């Protein structure tokens, strides 16, 4: 035999894993054809390789689980320590309130105020999974609770106005991240964008209703509807064009530009119609003599500009589609 068996035995693990050079692999193949002992060892090693890999995977998973449990315990301990630190000012306020005979007036304000930093520090340390989702939920609840307590002790009636406004602001910024969180995204499937749009629309309408009830202004809901409906219609039109049409990107851009210019052109018309002031279209008047004529000229200019750029992107899309075919 050309090669020594000990040398071939040393090369067998690399040969099985396809990690040796071409020359070494060729040498192993030649030797295995001639040596029954090394061939038997090679077959045994090939049969035992899956079992060895499974054992390595099992040991790796056990190590990872042990480390995960260790870090979870450390995080929980850190959360308890931070929670104890936040409890100190609460306890001091309670003692001072009772000692001065002031009752528990501003104690509850301090208590609910401490919930906010606790939601941003303690909650992510204590929660094992979906930390961001739990943190956001705890922060929202603690912020609304603080507003409610302040409203009660100030004797005001502004909680629903302020709370709904805060909720709308948080929804606008954080809802896209919420719908992409694993437990929620799994349930929504391909409807995540629709859920985000629906949630923002709902909190906006809730805010307007709460503002209208709190303001007690005559005709508020009519004015709010007149100015809100065109904007919401434009937003949902953009969403539908971008999300549900199967056109190319250039055609989608063209449609969005044309729809936006059309909504801008008809904006005042829709508002006056919803306010019950009749139907009035922008006049084709570029004299700039009055504020109304200047507004009408801007509307026509926006419409012409939108049509031009929409047609331009539509032509680009048609050319691209023809080249693709």
C-alpha positions in Angstrom: 0.0 0.0 0.0 1.2 3.4 -0.9 0.1 5.2 2.3 0.3 4.3 5.9 -2.9 3.3 7.7 -2.2 5.7 10.6 -2.0 8.6 8.2 -5.2 7.6 6.5 -7.0 7.2 9.9 -6.0 10.8 10.8 -7.4 12.0 7.5 -10.7 10.2 7.7 -12.6 12.7 9.8 -11.5 15.5 7.4 -12.4 13.3 4.5 -15.9 12.6 5.8 -16.5 16.3 6.5 -15.2 17.1 3.0 -12.6 19.5 4.7 -9.4 18.1 3.3 -7.5 19.0 0.1 -8.1 17.3 -3.3 -4.8 15.5 -3.0 -5.5 14.2 0.5 -9.0 13.1 -0.6 -7.6 11.2 -3.6 -5.0 9.5 -1.3 -7.8 8.4 1.1 -9.9 7.0 -1.7 -7.0 5.0 -3.2 -6.1 3.6 0.2 -9.7 2.7 1.0 -9.9 0.6 -2.2 -6.9 -1.4 -1.0 -7.3 -1.6 2.8 -10.3 -3.5 4.3 -9.4 -2.4 7.8 -9.5 1.3 7.0 -12.6 0.8 4.8 -14.4 -0.8 7.8 -13.4 2.0 10.0 -14.6 4.5 7.4 -18.0 2.9 7.3 -18.3 2.9 11.1 -17.4 6.5 11.3 -20.0 7.4 8.6 -22.7 5.5 10.5 -21.8 7.2 13.8 -21.5 10.7 12.4 -25.3 11.6 12.6 -25.4 10.4 16.2 -22.4 12.5 17.1 -23.9 15.5 15.4 -27.2 15.0 17.3 -25.3 14.8 20.5 -23.4 18.0 19.8 -26.7 19.8 18.9 -28.3 18.5 22.1 -25.4 19.7 24.2 -25.4 23.0 22.5 -29.1 23.5 23.2 -28.7 22.6 26.8 -25.9 25.1 27.2 -28.0 27.8 25.5 -31.0 27.1 27.8 -28.8 27.1 30.8 -27.3 30.5 29.8 -30.8 31.9 29.0 -32.1 30.8 32.5 -29.0 32.4 34.1 -29.6 35.8 32.3 -33.3 35.7 33.0 -32.6 35.3 36.7 -30.1 38.1 36.6 -32.5 40.4 34.8 -35.3 39.6 37.3 -32.9 40.4 40.1 -31.9 43.7 38.5 -35.6 44.5 38.0 -36.4 43.8 41.6 -33.5 46.1 42.7 -34.6 48.9 40.4 -38.2 48.5 41.5 -37.1 48.8 45.1 -35.2 52.0 44.3 -38.4 53.4 42.7 -40.4 52.4 45.8 -38.2 54.6 48.1 -39.7 58.0 47.0 -43.2 56.5 47.1 -42.6 55.4 50.7 -41.2 58.7 51.6 -44.2 60.6 50.1 -46.5 58.3 52.0 -44.8 58.9 55.4 -44.7 62.7 54.8 -48.3 62.8 53.7 -49.4 60.9 56.8 -47.1 62.9 59.1 -48.3 66.3 58.0 -51.9 65.3 58.0 -52.4 66.1 54.3 -53.9 62.7 53.6 -53.0 60.9 50.5 -53.5 63.8 48.1 -50.2 64.0 46.1 -49.0 60.6 47.2 -51.1 58.9 44.4 -49.6 61.4 41.9 -46.1 60.4 42.9 -47.1 56.8 42.9 -48.4 56.8 39.3 -45.5 59.0 38.2 -43.1 56.3 39.3 -45.0 53.8 37.2 -43.6 55.5 34.0 -39.9 55.0 34.6 -40.7 51.6 36.1 -42.4 50.6 32.9 -39.3 51.6 30.9 -36.8 49.8 33.1 -38.4 47.2 35.3 -40.8 45.7 32.8 -38.2 44.9 30.1 -36.0 43.3 32.7 -38.8 41.2 34.2 -40.5 40.0 31.0 -38.9 36.9 29.5 -40.3 37.3 26.0 -41.7 40.2 23.8 -40.0 42.8 26.0 -40.7 45.7 23.6 -44.4 44.9 23.4 -44.8 44.6 27.1 -42.8 47.7 27.7 -44.9 49.8 25.3 -48.1 48.5 26.8 -47.0 49.2 30.4 -45.8 52.7 29.4 -49.1 53.5 27.8 -51.2 52.3 30.7 -48.9 54.1 33.3 -49.1 57.4 31.3 -52.9 57.3 31.0 -53.1 56.4 34.7 -51.0 59.4 35.6 -53.2 61.7 33.5 -56.3 60.2 35.2 -55.0 60.7 38.7 -53.8 64.3 38.0 -57.3 65.0 36.5 -59.0 63.7 39.6 -57.0 65.6 42.1 -57.0 68.8 40.1 -60.8 68.6 39.8 -60.7 68.9 36.1 -62.7 67.2 33.3 -59.9 67.0 30.7 -58.8 63.4 31.1 -60.6 62.0 28.0 -59.4 64.9 25.8 -55.8 64.6 27.0 -55.8 60.8 27.2 -57.3 60.3 23.7 -54.8 62.7 22.2 -51.9 60.9 23.9 -53.2 57.6 22.7 -53.5 58.9 19.1 -49.9 60.2 19.2 -48.6 56.9 20.6 -50.6 54.9 18.1 -49.2 57.0 15.2 -45.6 56.3 16.2 -45.6 52.9 17.8 -48.5 50.9 16.1 -46.4 49.9 13.0 -43.9 48.3 15.4 -46.7 46.7 17.5 -48.3 45.0 14.5 -44.9 43.6 13.5 -44.3 42.0 16.9 -44.1 38.2 16.6 -47.3 37.2 18.6 -49.4 39.9 16.8 -47.9 39.5 13.4 -48.5 35.8 13.5 -52.3 36.4 14.0 -52.6 39.3 11.5 -50.7 37.6 8.7 -50.8 39.8 5.6 -53.2 42.3 7.2 -50.6 44.1 9.4 -50.6 47.3 7.3 -54.4 47.3 7.3 -54.5 46.9 11.1 -52.1 49.8 11.6 -54.1 52.1 9.3 -57.3 51.0 11.0 -55.9 51.5 14.5 -54.6 55.0 13.7 -57.9 56.0 12.1 -59.9 54.7 15.1 -57.7 56.6 17.7 -58.0 59.7 15.6 -61.8 59.5 15.5 -61.8 58.7 19.2 -59.7 61.8 19.9 -62.0 64.0 17.8 -65.1 62.7 19.7 -63.5 63.3 23.1 -62.4 66.8 22.1 -65.9 67.6 20.8 -67.5 66.4 24.0 -65.0 68.2 26.2 -65.1 71.5 24.3 -68.9 71.8 24.2 -68.4 74.1 21.1 -71.5 74.4 19.0 -71.1 72.9 15.6 -67.8 71.3 16.5 -68.6 67.8 15.2 -69.9 69.2 11.9 -66.7 71.3 11.3 -64.5 68.4 12.5 -66.2 66.0 10.1 -66.0 68.5 7.2 -62.2 68.9 7.6 -61.4 65.4 8.6 -63.2 63.3 6.0 -61.3 64.7 3.0 -58.0 64.1 4.7 -58.9 60.6 5.8 -60.3 59.8 2.3 -57.0 60.9 0.8 -54.9 58.8 3.3 -56.9 55.7 2.7 -56.8 56.2 -1.1 -53.0 56.4 -1.0 -52.9 53.3 1.2 -55.2 51.4 -1.2 -53.2 52.4 -4.2 -49.9 51.4 -2.7 -51.0 48.3 -0.9 -53.6 46.6 -3.0 -53.0 47.5 -6.6 -50.8 45.1 -8.6 -49.4 47.8 -10.9 -45.7 48.5 -11.3 -44.0 51.1 -9.1 -44.1 53.8 -11.8 -47.9 53.3 -12.3 -48.5 53.4 -8.5 -46.5 56.7 -8.3 -48.5 58.1 -11.2 -51.8 57.1 -9.6 -50.8 58.6 -6.2 -49.7 61.9 -7.8 -52.9 62.2 -9.8 -55.1 61.3 -6.8 -53.2 63.8 -4.5 -53.5 66.6 -7.0 -57.2 65.8 -7.4 -57.9 65.8 -3.7 -56.0 69.1 -3.3 -58.0 70.6 -6.2 -61.3 69.5 -4.7 -60.4 70.0 -1.0 -62.2 73.3 -0.5 -65.2 72.0 -2.6 -65.6 68.9 -0.3 -65.2 71.0 2.9 -67.8 73.6 1.8 -70.2 70.8 0.7 -69.8 69.0 4.0 -70.4 72.2 5.9 -73.6 72.7 4.1 -72.5 75.8 2.2 -73.3 74.4 -1.3 -71.2 73.1 -4.1 -68.4 75.4 -5.3 -65.6 74.4 -7.7 -62.4 76.5 -8.1 -62.8 79.1 -10.8 -60.4 79.2 -13.7 -59.2 82.6 -12.6 -55.5 83.6 -12.6 -56.1 87.4 -12.1 -54.8 87.2 -8.5 -57.2 90.1 -7.7 -58.6 88.6 -4.5 -57.6 86.0 -2.0 -60.3 83.7 -3.4 -58.9 84.0 -6.9 -55.4 83.4 -5.7 -56.5 80.2 -3.9 -58.3 79.0 -7.0 -55.2 79.6 -9.1 -53.1 77.5 -6.7 -55.7 74.7 -7.0 -55.6 74.8 -10.8 -51.8 74.9 -10.8 -51.6 71.9 -8.5 -54.0 70.0 -10.7 -52.1 70.7 -13.9 -48.8 69.9 -12.2 -50.1 66.7 -10.9 -51.6 65.6 -14.2 -48.2 66.4 -15.9 -46.1 64.4 -13.5 -48.7 61.6 -13.3 -48.6 61.3 -17.1 -44.8 61.3 -17.1 -44.6 58.4 -14.6 -47.3 56.5 -16.5 -45.3 56.8 -19.7 -42.2 55.6 -17.9 -44.1 52.7 -16.5 -45.5 51.8 -20.0 -42.0 51.9 -21.5 -40.6 49.7 -18.7 -43.5 47.2 -19.1 -42.9 47.0 -22.8 -39.2 46.4 -22.3 -39.9 43.7 -19.8 -42.2 41.9 -22.2 
